[in-house]
Amino acid sequence: MAQVTLSGIRKVYPNGFQALTTTSFDIPDGEFTVLVGPSGCGKSTLLRMVAGLEDITEGELRIGDRVVNDVDPADRDIAMVFQNYALYPHMTVRKNIAYGLKNRGTSAEDIAKKVAQASDMLGLDDYLDRKPSQLSGGQRQRVAMGRAIVRDPALFLFDEPLSNLDAKLRNQMRIEIKALQRRLGVTSIYVTHDQVEAMTMADRIIVMNGGKVEQIGTPAEVYHAPASTFVASFMGAPPMNLVPAHAVAGMVRFAKTSLAVETHTDGPVTMGIRPEDLIPDTSGPLPFDVQIIEELGAHRLLHGVVGDEKLTVHVGKDTDVGTGPVPLSVKPGAISLFHHETGTRL
Ligand code: ATP
């Protein structure tokens, strides 16, 4: 059992800065959880507390059944993969992968077996006698993964492991890491500021902002029912359209148009609609004026205005539209409403 449980965890750095407000959540056994948020939101702080590299100011942290607040990092049964790989430059790939095992006193025979298994899994067989400097970035990243795998930990921790790779390799490695995690079934916590990585890799996403958790949910929940305007605009590229509107039970008024929506709210609101949920439609109620068209191959983005409000619309490459007036309709059930001041989902 390697469920991770945070109960009332808080972090205040010695200089008095609170990097994490009181936070509680569980990470179920075997799940791939991604912590995502902008720079400085506290995601690395949280990961480092789980790893034991940072003191916990308040609260209780359990890995499995064990409270580990005061347990040494080496005794937490975790393996961590860092952004900079942290490989030993003077050691071969084989020795780098085996390093943690040797320190633990594993027999030479077992080490050889485990290294062979990991290198086979990661496609490193031809590189075992090379030094890290003779490897590409992706291969180095795989060696770092190999070192984590051979330790057979209860928990994998990843700290932005792909951010030093180019875009193409990043895409490839994120599929590899996800597939490997599925295959091994090891509980994993993965930190990134990249919302695409979060959406594509996670079983569950934890969105953080300014030292607090904004939302915990599956990628679909976080995307389709964001808990706040922050989540709505952080997850998704381009982000959700957010415009001021006015709710009267069962309707929301925007740009002199009434749109049906399930709500009991009355008064000013922020209305959110994903770009792909706005549909060019000659009988649509929203008078959209297209100003710029971005061609992206498989699809196009229409940037324009309804009244004074800017909107972005995502259409397929075959949709026949030009700049100028393009009336829009809204897909049923696609409107999110948020409190106009706090940004909380209504
Ligand atoms: P990034 O993606 O840039 O790494 P992050 O979300 O991982 O950001 P953290 O590294 O967890 O952010 O830092 C959270 C906040 O805590 C930041 O405002 C940072 O400046 C602050 N912080 C980090 N380490 C310390 C420290 N040792 N003392 C004081 N403040 C710190």
Residues whose N, C-alpha, C, O or C-beta is under 5 A from the ligand:
A	BS01	ATP	Y13 N15 F17 A19 P38 S39 G40 C41 G42 K43 S44 T45 H193
